[in-house]
Amino acid sequence: MIQLQELKVGERYEVQPKDFHRRFIGKVHELNGNSVLFKVENYDNCDQKRITADKLVEVDALDVKVPIRNTYFFS
């Protein structure tokens, strides 16, 4: 589990909010105490109604699962 002090504005994370069916990927937009405001980049269609037009979603800090790192794979 990621602790709030490890989260950084502008970093990408995989997030699983309680009221979402699937995880989404987003960038931290703002840190607010125990909640985090994310700018959603990628989400599943089944959660489309939960994403607002500005694609900002506020979640509990405990809903943040893993950081998304830039990795490259060459075959």
C-alpha positions as CSV (number, residue, x, y, z in Angstrom):
1,M,0.0,0.0,0.0
2,I,1.2,3.5,-0.8
3,Q,1.2,6.1,2.0
4,L,0.0,9.6,1.4
5,Q,3.4,11.2,1.9
6,E,4.8,9.1,-0.9
7,L,2.3,10.4,-3.4
8,K,3.5,13.2,-5.6
9,V,1.5,15.7,-7.7
10,G,2.0,14.9,-11.4
11,E,2.9,11.2,-10.9
12,R,0.8,8.4,-12.4
13,Y,-0.9,5.7,-10.3
14,E,-3.3,2.8,-10.7
15,V,-6.3,3.4,-8.5
16,Q,-9.2,1.2,-7.4
17,P,-12.0,3.3,-5.7
18,K,-14.7,1.5,-3.7
19,D,-17.5,2.6,-6.0
20,F,-15.7,1.7,-9.3
21,H,-15.9,-1.7,-11.0
22,R,-12.4,-1.5,-12.4
23,R,-9.1,0.2,-11.7
24,F,-8.2,3.4,-13.5
25,I,-4.9,5.1,-14.3
26,G,-4.5,8.8,-13.4
27,K,-2.2,11.6,-12.4
28,V,-2.3,13.2,-9.0
29,H,-3.8,16.6,-9.4
30,E,-4.0,17.6,-5.8
31,L,-3.4,16.2,-2.3
32,N,-6.1,17.0,0.3
33,G,-5.5,15.4,3.7
34,N,-6.6,11.8,3.4
35,S,-8.0,12.2,-0.1
36,V,-6.4,12.6,-3.5
37,L,-7.8,14.3,-6.5
38,F,-6.8,12.5,-9.7
39,K,-7.0,13.5,-13.4
40,V,-8.1,10.3,-15.0
41,E,-6.2,9.2,-18.1
42,N,-7.4,5.7,-18.7
43,Y,-10.6,3.9,-17.4
44,D,-12.9,1.0,-18.3
45,N,-16.2,1.7,-20.1
46,C,-18.2,0.2,-17.3
47,D,-17.2,3.1,-15.1
48,Q,-17.9,5.8,-17.7
49,K,-20.8,7.2,-15.7
50,R,-18.6,7.8,-12.6
51,I,-16.1,9.9,-14.6
52,T,-17.1,13.6,-14.9
53,A,-16.5,15.7,-18.0
54,D,-13.3,17.3,-16.5
55,K,-12.1,13.8,-15.7
56,L,-11.3,14.8,-12.1
57,V,-12.0,12.1,-9.4
58,E,-11.5,12.4,-5.7
59,V,-10.6,9.2,-4.0
60,D,-9.4,8.0,-0.5
61,A,-5.7,7.7,-0.3
62,L,-6.1,4.0,0.6
63,D,-7.6,3.4,-2.9
64,V,-4.3,4.2,-4.6
65,K,-2.7,0.8,-5.4
66,V,0.6,1.0,-7.4
67,P,2.7,3.7,-9.1
68,I,2.9,3.6,-12.9
69,R,6.5,3.8,-14.0
70,N,7.8,4.5,-17.5
71,T,9.3,1.3,-18.6
72,Y,10.4,0.2,-22.0
73,F,10.2,-3.3,-23.5
74,F,12.1,-4.1,-26.7
75,S,11.8,-7.4,-28.4
